[in-house]
């Protein structure tokens, strides 16, 4: 499979992949994902690196600690799942473009 492949070309391809990966990581940092739970009573936002950057809590939940905890966990899990799915899709897109010669 690799008998006729020029090692120089292979090295160049790896460099391109590294550059695209770095660019993708920078793009991820600027993306914001948000998830709501409890009919919008809780909203959690995270950046593309999976860091929670904002949490909004409806005042009516401040008296109900158990519900607040449940809804927070749900919204956090949902937003982190969104971040992971986006990372996978972006990585597959990047690899696909390199493997099939698309830019």
N, C-alpha and C positions, 0 to 999 in steps of 0.2 A: 504494500500500500504506500509506503513512504520511500521506496527505492529511488524513484525519480524526482523526489522533492528536494529542492535546493535548500540547504540549511539556512542560508541567508534570508530566503523568503520566509522560512518558518520563524526566524528571529524577528523579522519585520512584523509578521502577523502577531506575535506575542506582544511586541511593543504597542501595536495598535490596540490590542485588547486591553492592555494596562492603561493606556490613555483614555479609552472609552470607559473603563471601570472607574477611573478617577473622576471623570466628567459626570458619570452617572451618580456617584456618591455625592458630589456637590449639588446636583439637581435634587437628589433625595432630601437633602437638608432643607431646601427651600419649600418643599411640599408640605401642606398641612391637611391632615385627615381629621374628620370629626364624626363622633358617634353619639347618639342620644339613647336614653332609656327612660322608662317610666313616662312615656308619652311626652318626652321633651323636658321632663323635670330635672334631668341630669344631662349635661353635655360635656364630653371630654374630647379635647383636641390634642393631637400628637403630630410631631414632624416626621419626615420620612426616615429618620434614624430610629424612630420608636421612642423618642423622648416625649413625655407628657408636657405640653406647653400651656394648657389652660383647662380649667374645670369650672363649669357653671352649675350652681345648685339652686333650685327653686327654694325660696324661703320656707315654704310649707313643709319641707322635709327636715328642717333643722330640729324639729321636736320629735322626730321618729328615727332614732339612730339605726335601728335594724333595717328599715326600708332603705335608708340612705346608703348603708353599707352594701346591701344587695344590688341596688341600682348602680352604684359606683363601680362595683366589680364587673357588672354586666357591660357597662359602657366602656370601661377600660379594656376588657377583653375584646370587645367588638372593634375598637379603634386599632388595637395592636394587630388584630387579624387583618384589617385593611392594609396596614403598613406592610406586613409580611407578604400579602398577596401582590401588592404593588412591586415590592422588591423582586419577587420571583418573576413577574411578568416583564419587568425591565431587564433583568438578567437574561431571560430567555430571548428577548428581543435583541439584546446586544450580541449574544452568542450566535443567534441565527443569522444576523447580518454579517458576522465575520465568517461563519462557516459556509455561507452560501454566496459570499462576495458582494452582498448589498451594502450600501452606505446609508 
